[in-house]
Amino acid sequence: MGAIEIRQFMCRSDNFGVLVHDAAGGQTIAIDAPEEGPIVAALEKEGWTLTHILTTHHHGDHVEANTALKQRFGVEIIGPKGEADRIPGIDRTVSGGDGFAIGAIDIEVIDTPGHTLGSVSYYMPQAEAVFAGDALFSMGCGRLLEGDAAMLWESLQKLRALPEETMLYCGHEYTAKNAAFAVEVDPANTRLRERVRQVEEERVAHKPTLPVSLKKEKRTNPFLRVDDEDLAAELGMDVSDPVAIFTELRKRRDVF
């Protein structure tokens, strides 16, 4: 198998665009389509031709460029079955547990509802990468716009269970604010403080804070640690009720 190459770049004000390229077969996948211009520029820089779009969820800032890119490249658009009626240009639907390949790239679909009801994430084991859209952010998670806390907590446990070396790609550059919130609710976490220092250095240098390994996230993201005794103690809550802790954290983050 040839190499799998991944390129990440900024779109809109704070969206990440991501391209995944199979060097052997020549296929190139966009993870979501937040903005046509930056995606086309990234393709031209690499000399790649877009062949597919994998949609994580229906929100406009993730599907805005679907139609334009389909007209330009004739791409196949793949997205969650539960949101097919709200995804422009969709050709094929997928659900959690589905597996398929694009060229030599194996892709596993994980249902990750909560931010939206039909949201999915795409895990590519050969690339050691997961593309979580707005379900999971570095040191944060998506707002509960359609689902509830129990639903999103279940989704995040699926992502947390992936191999620790897996690199997490998210839909937005929210890490700095998430980090500030994480320190407020988990002040005794020394690994978190080290991660915050790294994020501050990255932002000063105008570098992206993503991707990040799930190993780091499992140790520093409070939304992945709601069943951790130390975090529960910081909040004065019962660790036996992680959904209640998740609910409390999300409420606090919403007004942070």
C-alpha positions as CSV (number, residue, x, y, z in Angstrom):
1,M,0.0,0.0,0.0
2,G,1.2,3.5,-0.8
3,A,1.4,6.2,1.8
4,I,-1.6,8.0,3.2
5,E,-1.0,11.7,3.4
6,I,-3.1,14.1,5.5
7,R,-3.2,17.9,5.1
8,Q,-5.0,20.2,7.5
9,F,-5.7,23.9,6.9
10,M,-8.0,26.7,8.0
11,C,-11.4,27.5,6.5
12,R,-13.9,30.2,7.4
13,S,-13.0,31.9,10.7
14,D,-12.1,28.8,12.8
15,N,-13.0,25.7,10.8
16,F,-10.4,23.1,9.9
17,G,-10.4,21.7,6.4
18,V,-8.7,18.3,6.0
19,L,-7.6,16.4,2.9
20,V,-6.7,12.7,3.0
21,H,-4.8,11.4,0.0
22,D,-4.0,7.8,-1.1
23,A,-0.7,8.2,-2.9
24,A,-1.0,4.9,-4.7
25,G,-4.5,5.2,-6.1
26,G,-4.6,8.9,-6.4
27,Q,-7.9,9.3,-4.5
28,T,-8.3,12.4,-2.3
29,I,-10.9,12.8,0.4
30,A,-12.1,16.0,2.0
31,I,-13.4,15.7,5.5
32,D,-16.4,18.0,5.4
33,A,-16.6,20.9,3.0
34,P,-16.6,24.2,5.1
35,E,-15.4,26.5,2.3
36,E,-14.6,26.0,-1.4
37,G,-11.7,28.4,-1.8
38,P,-9.3,27.1,0.8
39,I,-10.0,23.5,-0.2
40,V,-9.3,24.2,-3.8
41,A,-6.1,26.0,-2.9
42,A,-4.9,23.1,-0.7
43,L,-5.6,20.7,-3.6
44,E,-3.7,22.9,-6.1
45,K,-0.8,23.2,-3.7
46,E,-0.4,19.4,-3.5
47,G,-1.4,18.7,-7.1
48,W,-4.3,16.5,-6.0
49,T,-7.7,16.0,-7.4
50,L,-10.7,15.7,-5.1
51,T,-12.6,12.5,-5.4
52,H,-14.7,12.2,-2.3
53,I,-16.2,14.2,0.6
54,L,-16.9,12.5,3.9
55,T,-19.6,14.5,5.8
56,T,-19.7,14.3,9.6
57,H,-22.9,16.2,10.1
58,H,-25.4,18.5,8.4
59,H,-24.4,21.9,9.8
60,G,-23.9,24.6,7.2
61,D,-20.3,25.3,8.1
62,H,-19.5,21.7,7.3
63,V,-21.5,21.3,4.1
64,E,-21.4,24.8,2.6
65,A,-19.0,23.9,-0.3
66,N,-20.6,20.5,-1.1
67,T,-22.4,21.6,-4.2
68,A,-19.6,23.8,-5.6
69,L,-17.0,21.0,-5.1
70,K,-19.3,18.4,-6.7
71,Q,-19.8,20.7,-9.7
72,R,-16.1,21.3,-10.0
73,F,-14.7,17.8,-9.4
74,G,-17.6,15.4,-9.8
75,V,-17.0,14.1,-6.3
76,E,-18.9,11.4,-4.4
77,I,-20.4,12.7,-1.2
78,I,-20.8,10.3,1.6
79,G,-22.6,11.2,4.9
80,P,-24.7,10.0,7.8
81,K,-27.9,8.2,6.9
82,G,-29.8,10.0,9.7
83,E,-29.1,13.4,8.2
84,A,-29.2,12.6,4.4
85,D,-32.1,15.0,3.8
86,R,-30.0,17.9,5.1
87,I,-26.7,17.2,3.3
88,P,-26.4,18.9,-0.1
89,G,-25.4,16.6,-3.0
90,I,-25.2,13.4,-0.9
91,D,-24.7,10.2,-2.9
92,R,-24.2,7.5,-0.4
93,T,-25.3,7.1,3.2
94,V,-23.4,5.4,6.1
95,S,-24.2,4.5,9.7
96,G,-22.2,3.4,12.7
97,G,-20.6,0.0,12.2
98,D,-20.3,0.4,8.5
99,G,-16.9,-0.2,6.9
100,F,-15.8,0.7,3.4
101,A,-12.6,1.6,1.4
102,I,-11.7,4.5,-0.8
103,G,-8.7,3.4,-2.8
104,A,-6.4,1.7,-0.3
105,I,-7.8,3.7,2.7
106,D,-10.0,1.6,5.0
107,I,-12.7,3.6,6.8
108,E,-14.8,2.7,9.8
109,V,-17.9,4.7,10.6
110,I,-18.7,5.4,14.3
111,D,-22.1,6.9,15.3
112,T,-21.4,9.9,17.5
113,P,-24.7,11.7,18.1
114,G,-25.2,14.5,20.6
115,H,-24.1,17.6,18.9
116,T,-26.5,16.6,16.1
117,L,-28.7,13.5,16.2
118,G,-27.1,11.8,13.1
119,S,-23.5,12.8,13.5
120,V,-20.8,10.3,12.6
121,S,-17.0,10.1,12.9
122,Y,-14.7,8.4,10.5
123,Y,-11.8,6.2,11.8
124,M,-9.0,5.3,9.4
125,P,-6.9,2.7,11.2
126,Q,-4.0,2.6,8.6
127,A,-3.6,6.4,9.0
128,E,-4.0,6.1,12.8
129,A,-6.5,9.0,12.6
130,V,-10.1,9.7,13.6
131,F,-12.2,12.6,12.2
132,A,-14.7,13.6,14.8
133,G,-16.3,16.7,13.3
134,D,-17.9,18.6,16.1
135,A,-18.5,15.7,18.5
136,L,-15.2,15.9,20.2
137,F,-12.7,18.8,20.4
138,S,-9.3,19.0,21.9
139,M,-10.1,19.4,25.6
140,G,-13.7,20.0,24.8
141,C,-16.8,18.6,23.1
142,G,-19.6,19.8,20.9
143,R,-22.6,21.7,22.2
144,L,-25.8,19.7,22.8
145,L,-27.8,21.3,20.0
146,E,-29.9,18.2,19.2
147,G,-29.0,15.4,21.6
148,D,-28.6,15.2,25.3
149,A,-25.7,14.6,27.7
150,A,-26.2,10.8,28.0
151,M,-26.1,10.5,24.2
152,L,-22.9,12.5,23.7
153,W,-21.2,10.8,26.6
154,E,-21.9,7.5,25.0
155,S,-20.5,8.8,21.7
156,L,-17.3,10.1,23.4
157,Q,-16.7,6.7,25.1
158,K,-16.6,5.1,21.6
159,L,-13.9,7.6,20.5
160,R,-12.0,7.2,23.8
161,A,-11.9,3.5,23.2
162,L,-9.8,3.8,20.0
163,P,-6.1,3.1,20.2
164,E,-4.2,5.8,22.1
165,E,-1.9,6.5,19.3
166,T,-4.8,7.6,17.1
167,M,-4.6,11.2,16.1
168,L,-7.8,13.3,16.6
169,Y,-8.9,15.7,13.9
170,C,-11.8,18.1,14.8
171,G,-14.0,20.5,13.0
172,H,-12.8,23.7,14.8
173,E,-9.9,25.5,16.4
174,Y,-11.4,25.9,19.9
175,T,-8.5,24.5,21.9
176,A,-7.3,27.6,23.7
177,K,-10.7,28.4,25.2
178,N,-11.4,24.8,26.0
179,A,-8.0,24.6,27.7
180,A,-8.8,27.6,29.9
181,F,-12.1,26.0,30.9
182,A,-10.5,22.6,31.6
183,V,-8.0,24.2,34.0
184,E,-10.8,25.9,35.8
185,V,-12.7,22.6,36.5
186,D,-9.6,20.3,36.8
187,P,-7.0,22.5,38.4
188,A,-4.9,19.7,40.1
189,N,-4.3,17.9,36.8
190,T,-0.6,18.3,36.1
191,R,-0.8,16.7,32.7
192,L,-3.5,19.2,31.8
193,R,-1.3,22.1,32.8
194,E,1.6,20.9,30.6
195,R,-0.8,20.5,27.7
196,V,-2.1,24.1,28.3
197,R,1.5,25.3,28.2
198,Q,2.0,23.6,24.8
199,V,-1.2,25.1,23.4
200,E,-0.2,28.6,24.5
201,E,3.2,28.1,22.7
202,E,1.4,26.8,19.5
203,R,-1.0,29.7,19.4
204,V,1.8,32.3,19.9
205,A,3.6,30.7,17.0
206,H,0.4,30.7,14.9
207,K,0.5,26.9,14.7
208,P,-2.6,24.7,14.8
209,T,-3.3,22.8,18.0
210,L,-4.5,19.8,16.1
211,P,-4.2,17.0,15.5
212,V,-3.6,15.6,18.9
213,S,-3.3,12.1,20.2
214,L,-6.1,10.4,22.0
215,K,-3.6,9.5,24.7
216,K,-3.2,13.2,25.5
217,E,-6.9,13.8,25.2
218,K,-7.8,11.0,27.6
219,R,-5.6,12.6,30.2
220,T,-6.5,16.3,29.7
221,N,-10.0,16.5,28.3
222,P,-12.5,16.8,31.2
223,F,-15.4,15.6,28.9
224,L,-13.5,12.3,28.5
225,R,-12.8,12.1,32.2
226,V,-16.3,12.4,33.7
227,D,-15.9,8.9,35.2
228,D,-12.6,9.8,36.8
229,E,-12.6,10.0,40.6
230,D,-10.2,12.9,40.8
231,L,-12.3,15.1,38.5
232,A,-15.5,14.1,40.3
233,A,-13.9,15.1,43.6
234,E,-12.9,18.5,42.2
235,L,-16.6,19.1,41.3
236,G,-17.9,17.7,44.5
237,M,-20.0,15.1,42.6
238,D,-20.5,11.4,42.7
239,V,-18.3,9.5,40.2
240,S,-20.9,6.8,39.9
241,D,-23.1,9.2,37.9
242,P,-20.9,10.3,35.0
243,V,-23.9,11.6,33.0
244,A,-24.7,14.0,35.8
245,I,-21.0,15.2,35.8
246,F,-21.1,15.5,32.0
247,T,-24.3,17.5,32.2
248,E,-22.8,19.9,34.8
249,L,-19.5,20.3,32.8
250,R,-21.4,21.1,29.5
251,K,-23.6,23.6,31.3
252,R,-20.6,25.4,32.7
253,R,-18.8,25.3,29.4
254,D,-21.8,26.8,27.6
255,V,-21.5,30.0,29.7
256,F,-17.7,30.1,30.1
